[in-house]
Structures are given as C-alpha cells and as structure tokens.
Amino acid sequence: HALQNVDGIIEIINDKGEEIFTSLIQPYNHVAWPEAMSKNHITPEMVQHAPLPHEIAPKIRDIFAAADNLVGYNVEFDIKFISQCFHIDLAGKTRIDPMVQFVKDVPQTPSVHHKLEDAIIHYCGENSPVHEAYKANAHKADCDAIATLEVYHTLEKEKEFSKDMASIIKDTNQIA
C-alpha cells in the first residue's frame, strides 16, 4: 500500500493506484497549521467536522493489518505518524521507500533536493503524465500517493527494486 500523510488528511491506495481509504482528519491538539496549510491548502474549517483519529483508527488498523508492504516516499515519516496517531504496530511490515534509491542514484545538488518531484522527473521524466499531474496537484495526498507509486513501479521495472530494496529497508528500518 502507498500512503501519504499531510496535516489533516490520510490517503491510502493499493499497488494498482486504487483508493482504499481517504479521509480528512480533525487533529486533537492543533487549531492551525500554517506551514502545512500553505502546501496542502487544508484549512481548520475543512476539518472541523471531520472524524477524529480514534474514530477512523479501527478501519486504518484493518487496512494495515492486511498489508504486506508499505510503499511511501520518505515512508518512515508516514509510518511514524500512522503508528502514533492510530496506535498501530507496524514492526515487521516491509517498508519500501523510493527515496532511498533516489538518494543513492542522484547526489543532492543545489537543483536536486531529493523531493518527490525531483524523483518523478528523474525516473518518470519531466514531461511524463505523472509529472504533469503532480505539478497541478502537488502536496495533495492522493496525487502524492499516486506519484510515489509511479516512481516505485518505474524503479521496480528498471532496478529490480522490489527484491533488493525491500529486504534492505525491512532489515534497517524496524520501528523501535
């Protein structure tokens, strides 16, 4: 499953890019999040009637219990959020992070910062449909999840990424 989290929303898709779950989330302790809001445009008003994390936690737990692999760009950030917010133990789940391979393939430069968009351009192409969609909808949970999945699928084809990287990531990034 690919997941992408930003303050106030969760989007989970399967390995075919089909939506499994999406929801705005009403944070417990935040009344504003200016930095995240400037990127994702989710306002406090948009989440004021959204479910609280504990209200959707059973559904999220079921989804992750059924998942063998978790794919995400900078996936440890998402896993930390999911684990803490929904009280889910994700130890033992294989985590696959295309960013790990991107960091190995492309050194950081003043123009490459290992952001998701940089990985999309590098692996899928600047004029690719996934990059065009990303430019129009960057930092929206659904777009980020689909873009991450496209980068992963490209790596999977080109580098036997799923075999090599899954074992590396699972062995080195266990949740404590």
C-alpha positions in Angstrom: 0.0 0.0 0.0 1.2 3.5 -0.7 0.4 6.1 1.8 0.8 9.8 2.1 0.0 11.9 5.0 -0.2 15.6 5.5 -1.8 17.5 8.4 -5.5 16.9 8.2 -5.7 14.1 5.6 -4.8 10.5 5.0 -4.9 8.7 1.7 -4.2 5.0 1.3 -4.1 3.3 -2.2 -3.3 -0.2 -3.3 -0.5 -1.3 -5.6 -2.7 -0.6 -8.6 -3.3 3.0 -7.5 -6.9 2.4 -6.5 -8.1 4.2 -3.4 -8.6 2.1 -0.4 -9.3 4.8 2.1 -9.3 8.6 2.2 -10.4 11.0 4.9 -9.9 14.4 6.3 -8.9 14.1 9.9 -9.7 16.6 12.7 -6.5 17.0 14.7 -6.8 16.7 18.5 -4.4 19.4 19.5 -4.0 21.8 16.6 -6.2 24.7 15.7 -4.0 25.9 12.8 -1.1 24.6 10.8 0.1 27.5 8.7 3.2 25.8 7.2 1.3 22.6 6.1 -1.7 24.7 5.0 0.4 26.7 2.7 1.3 23.5 0.8 -1.8 21.3 1.1 -4.5 24.0 1.4 -6.3 22.1 4.1 -7.8 24.6 6.5 -9.1 24.2 10.0 -12.6 24.9 8.7 -12.3 21.9 6.3 -11.6 19.5 9.1 -13.8 20.9 11.8 -16.5 18.2 11.2 -14.0 15.5 10.0 -13.6 12.4 12.2 -11.1 12.4 15.0 -8.2 9.9 14.6 -9.7 7.4 17.1 -13.0 7.4 15.1 -11.2 6.0 12.0 -8.5 4.0 13.7 -10.3 0.7 13.5 -10.6 1.0 9.7 -6.9 2.1 9.4 -5.8 -0.8 11.6 -7.7 -3.3 9.4 -6.1 -1.9 6.3 -2.6 -2.1 7.6 -3.1 -5.5 9.2 -3.9 -6.8 5.7 -0.9 -5.2 4.0 2.3 -7.0 3.5 4.3 -4.0 2.0 4.1 -0.3 2.8 5.4 2.0 0.0 5.9 5.6 0.6 8.2 8.5 -0.3 10.1 9.1 2.9 8.0 6.3 4.3 9.4 6.4 7.8 7.7 9.8 8.3 4.3 8.3 7.3 4.9 5.2 9.4 5.7 7.3 12.5 2.5 9.3 12.0 0.3 6.2 11.4 1.9 4.3 14.3 1.4 7.2 16.8 -1.8 8.6 15.6 -3.7 5.3 15.2 -1.8 3.2 17.7 -0.8 0.6 15.1 2.3 -1.6 15.5 3.9 -1.7 12.0 7.0 -3.6 13.1 7.6 -6.5 10.7 5.9 -4.8 7.8 8.1 -4.5 4.7 8.7 -0.8 4.1 9.7 0.3 0.6 10.9 3.8 0.1 11.8 5.0 -3.4 13.6 8.0 -1.8 16.3 5.6 -0.5 17.1 4.5 -4.1 16.9 8.1 -5.4 19.4 9.3 -2.8 21.8 6.5 -4.0 21.2 7.2 -7.7 21.3 11.1 -7.6 23.6 13.1 -5.4 22.0 16.2 -3.8 22.8 19.4 -5.6 21.5 23.0 -5.5 18.8 21.9 -8.0 18.1 18.4 -6.7 16.9 18.1 -3.1 15.5 14.5 -3.1 12.0 15.8 -3.0 9.2 13.7 -4.6 9.0 15.9 -7.6 12.8 15.5 -8.2 12.3 11.7 -8.2 9.4 11.9 -10.6 11.4 13.9 -13.0 14.5 11.6 -12.7 12.6 8.3 -13.0 9.5 9.1 -15.0 10.5 12.2 -17.0 9.8 15.9 -16.8 7.1 15.7 -19.5 5.6 12.5 -18.2 1.9 12.3 -17.4 2.7 11.7 -13.7 4.8 14.8 -13.5 2.2 16.9 -15.2 -0.5 15.7 -12.8 1.9 16.2 -9.9 2.6 19.8 -10.9 -1.1 20.5 -11.0 -1.8 18.9 -7.6 1.4 18.7 -5.6 1.1 18.1 -1.9 -2.4 16.7 -2.2 -2.5 13.3 -0.5 -4.0 11.5 -3.5 -1.6 12.9 -6.0 1.5 12.4 -3.8 0.4 8.7 -3.2 -0.1 8.1 -7.0 3.2 9.8 -7.9 5.1 7.8 -5.3 3.6 4.6 -6.6 4.6 5.5 -10.2 8.1 6.2 -9.1 8.2 2.9 -7.3 6.8 1.0 -10.3 9.4 2.6 -12.6 12.2 1.6 -10.1 10.7 -1.9 -9.9 11.0 -2.4 -13.6 14.4 -0.7 -14.0 16.3 -1.9 -11.0 14.6 -5.0 -9.6 13.9 -2.5 -6.8 11.3 -4.6 -5.0 13.5 -7.6 -4.4 16.7 -5.7 -3.4 15.3 -2.7 -1.6 12.5 -4.4 0.3 15.0 -6.6 2.1 17.3 -3.7 2.8 14.6 -1.4 4.1 13.0 -4.1 6.2 16.3 -5.0 7.8 17.5 -1.5 8.5 14.3 0.5 9.4 12.5 -1.5 12.1 10.3 0.6 14.3 11.5 0.5 17.9 
